[in-house]
């Protein structure tokens, strides 16, 4: 889960920009939350796909990737 931790650390760097003064507070918050949720989900399935590849289960990794991309 190292990549997830790095992603979350990078998300904290956006605090220096005051989005709430630029746009509608609700819309900005919803966009950030949705982007974070999609990104976290993508990190999770990418790690799962890499684990399958390491186990030489490449076909399963391809199927997982196609399913996840279709969802997002």
VOPA-752447 format. One record per residue (C-alpha): x, z, y. Coordinates in nm, 4 decimals, padded with zeros to 6 digits. Example, Ala and Ser with C-alpha at 12.3 -4.5 7.8 and 13.67 -1.06 7.14 Angstrom:
VOPA-752447
ATOM       px       pz       py
ATOM  01.2300  00.7800 -00.4500
ATOM  01.3670  00.7140 -00.1060
end
This chain:
VOPA-752447
ATOM       px       pz       py
ATOM  00.0000  00.0000  00.0000
ATOM  00.3045 -00.0385  00.2248
ATOM  00.1624 -00.3517  00.3859
ATOM -00.1638 -00.1736  00.4652
ATOM  00.0297  00.1069  00.6330
ATOM  00.2287 -00.1473  00.8390
ATOM -00.0935 -00.3239  00.9386
ATOM -00.2533  00.0004  01.0549
ATOM  00.0596  00.0879  01.2526
ATOM  00.0480 -00.2513  01.4240
ATOM -00.3178 -00.1975  01.5142
ATOM -00.2293  00.1163  01.7100
ATOM -00.0144 -00.0931  01.9426
ATOM -00.3254 -00.2536  02.0944
ATOM -00.4017  00.0735  02.2742
ATOM -00.1837 -00.0339  02.5660
ATOM -00.4382 -00.3021  02.6578
ATOM -00.7567 -00.1689  02.8127
ATOM -01.0090 -00.4031  02.6524
ATOM -01.2959 -00.1862  02.7661
ATOM -01.2364 -00.2733  03.1323
ATOM -01.2215 -00.6449  03.0548
ATOM -01.5296 -00.6975  02.8375
ATOM -01.8525 -00.5400  02.7255
ATOM -01.7612 -00.2138  02.5522
ATOM -01.9898 -00.2613  02.2531
ATOM -01.8888 -00.6211  02.1889
ATOM -01.5185 -00.5432  02.2071
ATOM -01.5506 -00.2430  01.9795
ATOM -01.7528 -00.4416  01.7249
ATOM -01.4999 -00.7259  01.7296
ATOM -01.2048 -00.4918  01.6782
ATOM -01.3780 -00.3029  01.3954
ATOM -01.4820 -00.6259  01.2223
ATOM -01.1321 -00.7718  01.2546
ATOM -00.9794 -00.4548  01.1157
ATOM -01.2209 -00.4474  00.8227
ATOM -01.1497 -00.8097  00.7322
ATOM -00.7757 -00.7589  00.7706
ATOM -00.7754 -00.4453  00.5561
ATOM -00.9773 -00.6239  00.2878
ATOM -00.7350 -00.9172  00.2977
ATOM -00.4324 -00.6883  00.2619
ATOM -00.5972 -00.5228 -00.0366
ATOM -00.6755 -00.8439 -00.2244
ATOM -00.3370 -00.9946 -00.1390
ATOM -00.1654 -00.6938 -00.2972
ATOM -00.3955 -00.7230 -00.5968
ATOM -00.3140 -01.0947 -00.6292
ATOM  00.0600 -01.0228 -00.6067
ATOM  00.0271 -00.7624 -00.8827
ATOM -00.1433 -01.0222 -01.1029
ATOM  00.1326 -01.2741 -01.0311
ATOM  00.3989 -01.0178 -01.1255
ATOM  00.2154 -00.9755 -01.4556
ATOM  00.2274 -01.3556 -01.4971
ATOM -00.1501 -01.3793 -01.4627
ATOM -00.1348 -01.6606 -01.2098
ATOM -00.4717 -01.8138 -01.2966
ATOM -00.6464 -01.4815 -01.2348
ATOM -00.4653 -01.4475 -00.9021
ATOM -00.5778 -01.7950 -00.7960
ATOM -00.9394 -01.7188 -00.8885
ATOM -00.9269 -01.3851 -00.7019
ATOM -00.7808 -01.5537 -00.3932
ATOM -01.0439 -01.8282 -00.3907
ATOM -01.3257 -01.5741 -00.4263
ATOM -01.1934 -01.3546 -00.1460
ATOM -01.1336 -01.6451  00.0908
ATOM -01.4895 -01.7621  00.0288
ATOM -01.6194 -01.4158  00.1227
ATOM -01.4385 -01.4093  00.4562
end
